[in-house]
Amino acid sequence: MLRLEKRASPSRAWGMATPLLAVVLTMIAGGIMFAILGKNPVEAIRTIFWDPLFNPQFAAYSRPQLLVKAGPLILIAVGLSLGFRAGIWNIGAEGQYIVGAITGAAVGLAFYPTEAWFIFPLMVISGAIGGLLWAMIPAVLRTAFRTNEILVSLLLVYVAQSLLSSMALGALRNPQGGGFPGSRNLSQYPAAANPELIAGTGMHWGVVAAFIAVIFAYILLQRHMLGFSIRLAGQAPRAARYAGVSPTRLVILCLGISGALAGLAGLFEVSGPAGQISIDFASGYGFTAIIVAFLGRLNPVGILLAGLLMALTYIGGELAQFMLGLPAAAIQAFQGMLLFFLLAVDLLSNYRIRLGGAK
């Protein structure tokens, strides 16, 4: 008989090994799923993980896309990880991402066709404020009325999606677009565009912001009193209260930071790779970033690596859809398996598997 025995303290070795084990199990389970769909599992896994980086036929296009896809995932996941460490569950980053894109794009379009240096910085500030204010709704409701921030932040995603459709069809619709939904193309408006900083690399200001967020989050968690408060609140809430940590202040700060970073991700996306506000602008980055945060063990450096890995599954998944005819839903299920197996094998960090009956 197998039984679980709780460890005296979490195993650091298993804590580091479980993300790798989760990736391996995902490949195995994903291969089985691809085989059931009638595809060669080895070819499918190779197409997702190998071909985008090392196949000369695809690498020239795929490698720059790695940073394009990873930038928003890392930026959002870093913000989410701060709250998750403190036991504050912002599940609505997708909505904050959308609202940040809308507010940032609205500022840029308000100045069209003016060319001035301050327009893009103003868009960046507006995007961050938009995401922050959207995150303040669950923050205020939790602190004032003790509502559940998981439900409120999640439901606000659907409100944000409705707002996105309204903007694409109404206030932000391109007056020269022939009646089609969608705003002007910001990438063709130099003052509001977010182009590649180094040609052919995929590096734009959103990627730079993601790397800066990783550095600042690492310093915050390791060297700053706020980082200590965040870690203490997540590990020992009662001890945190005795130490003078204000739960209200922590909720406001964590949700505010994560909302602002998600809003920035939305702004950098709409002014760069996406180019415009459209009905289908919402790409699911806010939800995928949750997987990235946990796959990276809520550690900024781990999130950086996990974001690159998840970006690779995006690019490889698109390639597999095109080359092998895999359905998009199968790729989404494959990505979801990462979180499933990570949570499953994470049990080994806190428990040992023993043979025999309970003593």
N, C-alpha and C positions, 0 to 999 in steps of 0.2 A: 504493500500500500504506500502510495506517495502522500506526503504531508508537507505543509509549509511551516517553517520555523522562522519566527521574526528575528532579524539580526539586532544586535545591541545598538548598532549605528549603521547607517547606509553604507554600502560598499562602494568605494571610489573606483575600484577596478571595473566593477559591473556598470557603474554609472557612465564610465567612458566607453565601455564595450557595447552597451545596449543600442546606441544609434547605429553602429556598424552591423550588429546582428539584425536589427530591424530592417536595414537596407537589403541584407542577404535574404531574409525571409520574404520581403516584398518581391524580390526578383523571382523567387521560387513560386510563390503564390500567383504572381502576375503571369509567369510562364504557363502555369496550369490554366489560368483564365484564357490566355491567348490560344492555347491548344484547344480548349473547348470551343472557341470561336472559329476554329479551323485554320489557324495561322501557325507557322513554325515558331515555337517559343524562343528558340535560340536566336533566330533571325530578328524577332521582334525586340528582344532585350538588347541585342547588338545595335539595332537601328536607333533605339532610344538613348543608350548610354555611350556607344562608341562612335558611330558614324558622324554625329554633329561635330565632334572634336578632331577626329583623325582620318575620316574618309575625305580624300582630296576633292571629290565631286561635290561635297556639301560644306566642308569646313570653312571655305572663304566667306560664305554667307552666315553660317551658324555660329562661328566663334564670336563675332561682334554682338550677335543677338544674346549671347550668354549674359553680358553685362546689362543689356537693355532690359531683359526679363528679371535679372537678379536684383537690380537697383530698387524697385518699389517693394519687392518682397522683403529685402533686408531692412529697408527704412521702416516699414510698417511693423515687422517682427521685433525689431529692437524696442520700439515703443510699447508693444504689447507685453514683452517680456518683463518690463519693469513692474507693470500691474500684476501680472501672473505671479511674480515672485512675492508680492505683498498680499496675495489672495484677493486681488481685485480683477474681475473677469470681464474684460472688454471684448465682447464677441461681435461688436458692430463696426469694426474698422473699415469694412467695405462701404458702409454708409458715410463715414467720415472721409474716406478716400474720394467718394463721389462728390460730396459737398465741397471739399477742398478744390477739386477740379472746377466745379461750377463757379465758385466765388473768385478763384484766380483767373479763370478764363473771362469772366464777366468784366473784371477790371481791365484786362488787356483789350477786349473788344470795345470797351467804352472809350478808349483812346484812339481807336482805329480811324484814319490811317496815319496818325501822328507818329513820327520817329523821334524818340527821346530815350536817353540812357536809363532813366529811372523807371520806365514802364515794367520791365521784367522783374527788377527787385520788388516793386510794388505788388506785382502779381504773386511773387513768392510769399510775401508777408500776408497777403489776402488769403492765399491758399491755406497757410498754417492757421490763421485765425478762423477760417471757415470750418476746418476740421476740429479745432479746439472747441469752438462754440457748440458744434453738434455733439461732441463728447461730453460737454457740460450738462446736457439734458439728463442723461442717466446719472451723472455725478451728483447733480443737485437733488434729483429725486431720491437717490440712495441716502444722501446725508440728511435731507430734510424729512423724508417720509419713509425711509427704510425700505424702499422698493428694491427689487432684485435687478442689479445692473445687467445681468446676463440677458434677461428677457427684454428689458427696455432697449438696450443697445442693439440687440438682434432685430427687434421689431422696427426700430428706426432705419434699418437698412432698406426696408420695403418703402418707407416714406421717402427716403432719399432717391430710390429708383423711380418713384412716381414724379418726384421733383425734377429728376434728370430728363424724363420724357417730356415734362411740361416745358422745360427750358429749350430742349432740342426742337420742339414743335412751336414754341411761342417766342418768349422774350429774346432768346439768343439765336434764333434761326437766321441763317444767312439770307438777307433780303435779295441777294442776287443768285440764290440757289435754285431758282425755278420752282419754288414751292416744296422742295424736298426737305425732310427734317435734317437738322444738323447746323452747327454754327459755321462761321468762316473758318478757313484752314489757318490756324495760328502758325504753323510751320512756314507758311508763305508770307507771314507778317514779321519782318526781321526784328522789330522792337519787342515782340512778344514770343519769339521762337526760342526753343531750347535745342539747338543743333548739337552734333557731335563736336567735342572739343578737340579730339584727335581723329582725323579721318580714318575710317575703316576699323575702328576699335569698339564702337558702341558706347564709348565714354561720353556722357553728357553731365549736366549739372546735378541731375537726380542721382547718378551713380556716385559723384563726388560727395553729395550730401549723405548718402548711405554709409560711405566709409567714415565720414566725420562723425556720424551718429554712433557707429560702432566704437570709435575711439573714446568719445565723450561718455558713452554708457559704461564702458569698461572702467574709466577713471571714476565715474560716479559711484559705481558699485564697490570698487576696491578702496577708494581714497576719500570719499566724501561722507559726511554725517548722514545725508539723505539716503545714500546707498545703504548704509548700516541700518537705518530705520526701515527701509524697504525689506531688507533681508530678515531683520528681526521680526517684523510684523507677519511675514509669511511663515517663519519657522516657529515662533512662539508668541502668538497674539497677546496673551495675558502679560508676559514679560515685557512686551513692547509698551503696553499701557502703563505698567509700573515704571518704565524707563522714561515716561513723558512723551511718547509718540502719540500725536493726535490722529485718530482714525479719520476724522473729517478732512484734515489737511492732506493726509496721504491719499485719500480717494480723489480729491480735487486735483492734486499734483499728478498722480499716475494716469488718470483718465485724460487730463489736460495734455500731458506730454504725448501720450499715445495718439490722441486725436490730432494734435498738431503735426506729428510726423506722418500720420496717414493722409492728412490734408496736403502736406508737402508732396507726398508720393503722387497723389492725384494731380496736382498742379504740374509737376515735372512730366507726367505722362501725357496730359492733355496738350501741353505746349511743345512736346517732343514727338515721341513715337506715335501716339494716337493722332495728334494734330488738331482735333476738334471735339466739341461736345456733340455727341450723337446718342441715339436711343440705346445702342448697344455698347456704350463706352464702358460700363461696368464689366470688368474682366474676371472678377473673383479673386483678385490679389489679396483683398482684405481677409478672406476666409483661408486661402492657401498660406498666408503669413502665420496663421495659428499653427499649422503643421511645421513651418520653418522654425518658429520659436521653440516648440517642444523638441524637434529634431536636433536643434542646437543646444539643448539642455538649458535654455533660458540664459545662456552665456553669450555675450556679444560676439566673441571670436567664433564660438560654435555656430551662432546664427549666420555669420558671414559665410562659413563653409556650407551650411545647410541651405542657404539661399542660392548659392551657386549650383548645388546639387538639384534643388527643386527647379531652378531655371533650366537646367539640362533636361529634366523630364518634360518640361513645357516644349522645348525646341525639338527634342527627340520624339515626343508624342505627336507633334504636328508632322514631323517627317514620316513617322510610322503610319499616320492617317493617309498621307499622300502616297507613300511607296507601297504599303501593305494593305491598305483599305481597312485599317482598324477603325472602329467607331469612336467618336470623341468621348462617349460615355465610358468606354473601356479604359481610356487614358485617365479620365477623372477618377475612376474606381482604383486604378493602379496608384495614383497619387494618394488617394485616401487610405490605401493599405499601409502606407508609411506611418501615418499617425496611429492606426489601429495596432500594428505590430510593435511600434515604439511603446505605447501604453501597456501592451501585453507583457513584453519582455522587461519593462521597467520594474515589474514585480520582483525581479531577481536582485534589484539593488537593495531592497528592504527585507527580502525573505530568502531563506535557503530551502532547497528542495531536499527532503530527507526520505529515506526508505523506512518503512515500518509504521506501526500504529503510534498514536499519540501517547506520550508518557504521562 
